[in-house]
Amino acid sequence: MDYYEQKEREARFLIKMGFLVIILLLILLLACLRIRNIRIIGSTHYSEEQLAGMVFSEPWDTNSCWQFIKEKTGEHKVIPFVEKYDLRFEDPFSVEVIVYEKNIVGYVDYMSSHMYFDKDGIVVESSNEQLPDIPMIRGLKFGSISLYRELPVEDKRVFNDILNLTGSLSSFGIGCENIEYDYLLNATLSVDNLKVLLGQDTDMEMKVALLHDILPKLEGRKGTLDLSVFSRNAERESYIFKEESAAE
């Protein structure tokens, strides 16, 4: 091997080592990039600290490069009551977590668990946790319940009725503990100490609007409020309230 050939081999070796060092330094740099600022958008069920702790629960989850790859491949954590979430990187150290929660309208009790379902009657979550502002639905007749399957009720029209009623209640800021339906799909609410008869789904938004106006007048009282018969042509609000005595 002559002098020039040896020098050429040494130069190629140094170039390869240089590339290797650069690659190792790049890997080390990427490994050291850590998410430090986390902003949560769209979460009403969990606090920012709770959700961040679930999304970034493992040590490598805060690595920017690793999390970016997972975001592109769609590999996300399964989080109760969350349909999905997206990550939006502002820079290698800051990320926004955009949360899309499951659209839950009510729950039924089944085998010591709260079975939460969406507007289509699909059971989306089973939990021992009581969610705020989600009413218990009583009076539904069903057999066995499976997660991610539709509630096997006798009359599926009830799901649309529940959606209309809970949507109206939410619009007027009225909270209720439970909603009960009979076999004719007449709805009865439990609001504080009041039992509110709303009847069938016809004119439900108008009935709830009337309920919103009446509730301040009945504050602190206990009894049954009947709004099941509603007339659009009435000149003034009309309702029947039967108050319970202290003995009852």
PLY file of the C-alpha trace (Angstrom):
ply
format ascii 1.0
element vertex 248
property float x
property float y
property float z
element edge 247
property int vertex1
property int vertex2
end_header
0.00 0.00 0.00
1.56 3.28 -1.08
1.50 6.53 0.84
-1.34 8.16 -1.13
-3.63 5.11 -0.87
-3.10 5.02 2.88
-3.91 8.72 3.18
-7.07 8.21 1.09
-8.21 5.39 3.36
-7.52 7.49 6.43
-9.53 10.38 4.92
-12.50 8.09 4.15
-12.31 6.71 7.69
-12.30 10.20 9.18
-15.26 11.22 7.01
-17.22 8.14 8.14
-16.35 8.84 11.76
-17.39 12.46 11.30
-20.76 11.41 9.91
-21.17 8.94 12.79
-20.38 11.61 15.36
-22.85 14.01 13.72
-25.55 11.35 13.70
-24.88 10.49 17.36
-24.98 14.15 18.31
-28.22 14.59 16.38
-29.76 11.58 18.16
-28.57 12.96 21.49
-30.05 16.36 20.66
-33.41 14.87 19.67
-33.42 12.72 22.81
-32.86 15.81 24.94
-35.73 17.82 23.41
-38.43 17.87 26.06
-41.93 19.33 26.10
-42.05 21.86 28.92
-45.17 23.89 28.15
-48.51 22.06 27.77
-51.79 23.81 26.99
-55.08 21.89 27.12
-58.01 23.01 24.95
-61.55 21.61 25.01
-61.47 19.55 28.22
-64.41 20.07 30.59
-64.27 16.74 32.36
-60.61 16.83 33.41
-58.42 19.63 34.73
-55.33 20.58 32.71
-53.09 18.80 35.22
-55.16 15.60 35.11
-55.32 15.39 31.33
-51.66 16.28 30.86
-50.79 13.53 33.34
-52.75 10.98 31.28
-51.46 12.04 27.85
-47.84 12.32 29.03
-47.88 9.53 31.60
-44.59 7.83 30.62
-41.08 9.36 30.81
-40.60 9.30 27.02
-44.00 10.89 26.39
-42.53 14.33 26.99
-39.86 13.82 24.34
-40.77 16.15 21.47
-39.45 13.90 18.70
-41.08 10.76 20.04
-44.41 12.52 20.59
-44.28 14.06 17.10
-43.84 10.58 15.57
-46.72 9.21 17.63
-48.93 12.09 16.54
-48.20 11.43 12.85
-48.89 7.69 13.22
-52.08 8.29 15.21
-50.84 6.41 18.25
-52.74 8.03 21.12
-53.63 7.07 24.67
-57.13 5.78 25.43
-58.65 8.22 27.94
-62.10 7.74 29.53
-64.75 10.19 28.29
-62.42 11.47 25.54
-63.28 10.63 21.92
-59.86 11.69 20.63
-57.20 14.36 20.99
-54.75 16.07 18.66
-51.33 17.56 19.40
-50.31 20.86 17.86
-46.64 21.77 18.30
-45.90 25.47 18.64
-42.17 24.76 18.96
-40.10 21.77 20.18
-40.82 22.74 23.80
-44.49 23.76 23.63
-47.57 21.80 22.60
-51.34 22.28 22.54
-53.52 19.26 23.33
-56.88 19.72 21.57
-59.46 17.47 23.22
-62.67 16.15 21.65
-64.87 14.77 24.41
-67.48 12.09 23.95
-70.99 13.49 23.49
-72.65 11.99 26.56
-76.36 12.71 27.15
-77.19 10.38 30.03
-76.45 7.19 31.89
-78.16 4.09 33.27
-77.04 1.92 36.16
-76.09 -1.64 35.27
-74.24 -4.17 37.42
-72.95 -1.58 39.91
-71.62 0.70 37.15
-72.78 3.90 35.49
-73.16 3.15 31.78
-72.86 6.46 29.92
-74.33 6.71 26.44
-74.29 9.24 23.60
-77.05 10.83 21.52
-77.43 7.65 19.44
-77.77 5.42 22.49
-74.27 3.96 22.12
-72.69 3.07 25.46
-69.39 4.96 25.34
-68.11 4.53 28.89
-68.53 2.38 31.98
-67.46 4.02 35.22
-68.07 4.21 38.95
-67.58 7.96 38.69
-70.57 10.29 38.78
-70.21 12.91 36.05
-71.58 16.37 36.86
-74.51 17.67 34.79
-75.21 14.24 33.25
-78.65 12.96 34.32
-79.53 9.41 35.20
-82.17 8.04 32.81
-84.80 5.91 34.52
-87.62 3.80 33.18
-85.77 2.29 30.20
-86.32 -1.43 29.73
-83.28 -3.33 28.51
-81.47 -6.65 28.81
-77.69 -7.00 28.90
-75.52 -3.98 28.08
-72.23 -4.05 26.18
-69.70 -1.25 25.92
-69.64 0.49 22.50
-72.97 -1.10 21.57
-76.41 0.51 21.45
-78.59 0.26 24.54
-81.10 -2.51 23.74
-84.24 -0.53 24.62
-87.76 -1.34 23.46
-88.44 2.01 21.78
-85.40 3.64 20.14
-87.26 6.92 19.71
-86.37 7.63 23.32
-82.79 8.52 22.31
-84.00 11.42 20.18
-86.30 12.53 23.01
-83.41 12.43 25.48
-81.22 14.47 23.11
-83.92 17.12 22.64
-84.66 17.36 26.34
-81.07 17.44 27.60
-80.17 19.93 24.87
-83.01 22.24 25.94
-82.09 21.90 29.61
-78.49 22.78 28.81
-79.54 25.81 26.73
-81.53 27.21 29.65
-78.96 26.26 32.28
-81.25 23.87 34.14
-79.62 20.94 35.93
-81.52 17.84 36.91
-80.63 14.73 38.87
-82.56 12.26 36.74
-85.07 11.93 33.92
-87.67 9.17 33.94
-89.63 7.90 30.94
-92.76 5.76 30.98
-93.86 3.36 28.25
-95.51 6.25 26.34
-92.24 8.25 26.48
-93.63 10.82 28.90
-90.70 12.54 30.62
-90.49 13.41 34.32
-87.62 15.44 35.76
-86.22 15.64 39.27
-85.02 19.20 39.86
-84.00 19.94 43.45
-87.15 19.21 45.49
-89.45 19.36 42.48
-90.94 16.60 40.38
-91.59 18.10 36.93
-94.00 16.40 34.53
-93.12 17.33 30.94
-95.12 14.79 28.99
-94.07 13.71 25.51
-91.47 15.36 23.27
-93.89 17.73 21.51
-93.06 21.41 22.22
-90.33 20.29 24.61
-88.18 23.39 24.13
-91.16 25.64 24.94
-91.94 23.58 28.04
-88.36 23.86 29.24
-88.41 27.61 28.56
-91.53 27.86 30.72
-89.85 25.74 33.40
-86.92 28.17 33.37
-89.30 31.07 34.10
-91.19 29.20 36.82
-88.28 27.75 38.83
-87.33 31.04 40.59
-90.94 31.34 41.84
-90.81 27.85 43.37
-87.37 28.11 44.92
-87.20 26.28 48.25
-90.59 24.60 47.77
-91.29 20.90 47.35
-93.94 19.33 45.17
-95.05 18.32 41.69
-95.06 20.74 38.77
-97.18 19.67 35.79
-96.15 21.14 32.43
-97.25 18.16 30.37
-100.13 20.07 28.76
-98.70 23.03 26.86
-100.62 25.54 24.78
-98.83 27.86 22.36
-101.93 30.09 22.26
-102.12 30.76 25.98
-102.04 34.48 26.80
-99.99 33.88 29.95
-98.03 31.03 31.45
-100.22 28.25 32.79
-99.14 25.40 35.00
-100.30 23.19 37.85
-98.21 22.96 41.01
-99.12 20.60 43.83
-97.10 21.37 46.92
-96.20 18.68 49.40
-96.77 19.32 53.06
-93.99 18.92 55.61
-95.58 15.66 56.78
-95.26 14.18 53.29
0 1
1 2
2 3
3 4
4 5
5 6
6 7
7 8
8 9
9 10
10 11
11 12
12 13
13 14
14 15
15 16
16 17
17 18
18 19
19 20
20 21
21 22
22 23
23 24
24 25
25 26
26 27
27 28
28 29
29 30
30 31
31 32
32 33
33 34
34 35
35 36
36 37
37 38
38 39
39 40
40 41
41 42
42 43
43 44
44 45
45 46
46 47
47 48
48 49
49 50
50 51
51 52
52 53
53 54
54 55
55 56
56 57
57 58
58 59
59 60
60 61
61 62
62 63
63 64
64 65
65 66
66 67
67 68
68 69
69 70
70 71
71 72
72 73
73 74
74 75
75 76
76 77
77 78
78 79
79 80
80 81
81 82
82 83
83 84
84 85
85 86
86 87
87 88
88 89
89 90
90 91
91 92
92 93
93 94
94 95
95 96
96 97
97 98
98 99
99 100
100 101
101 102
102 103
103 104
104 105
105 106
106 107
107 108
108 109
109 110
110 111
111 112
112 113
113 114
114 115
115 116
116 117
117 118
118 119
119 120
120 121
121 122
122 123
123 124
124 125
125 126
126 127
127 128
128 129
129 130
130 131
131 132
132 133
133 134
134 135
135 136
136 137
137 138
138 139
139 140
140 141
141 142
142 143
143 144
144 145
145 146
146 147
147 148
148 149
149 150
150 151
151 152
152 153
153 154
154 155
155 156
156 157
157 158
158 159
159 160
160 161
161 162
162 163
163 164
164 165
165 166
166 167
167 168
168 169
169 170
170 171
171 172
172 173
173 174
174 175
175 176
176 177
177 178
178 179
179 180
180 181
181 182
182 183
183 184
184 185
185 186
186 187
187 188
188 189
189 190
190 191
191 192
192 193
193 194
194 195
195 196
196 197
197 198
198 199
199 200
200 201
201 202
202 203
203 204
204 205
205 206
206 207
207 208
208 209
209 210
210 211
211 212
212 213
213 214
214 215
215 216
216 217
217 218
218 219
219 220
220 221
221 222
222 223
223 224
224 225
225 226
226 227
227 228
228 229
229 230
230 231
231 232
232 233
233 234
234 235
235 236
236 237
237 238
238 239
239 240
240 241
241 242
242 243
243 244
244 245
245 246
246 247
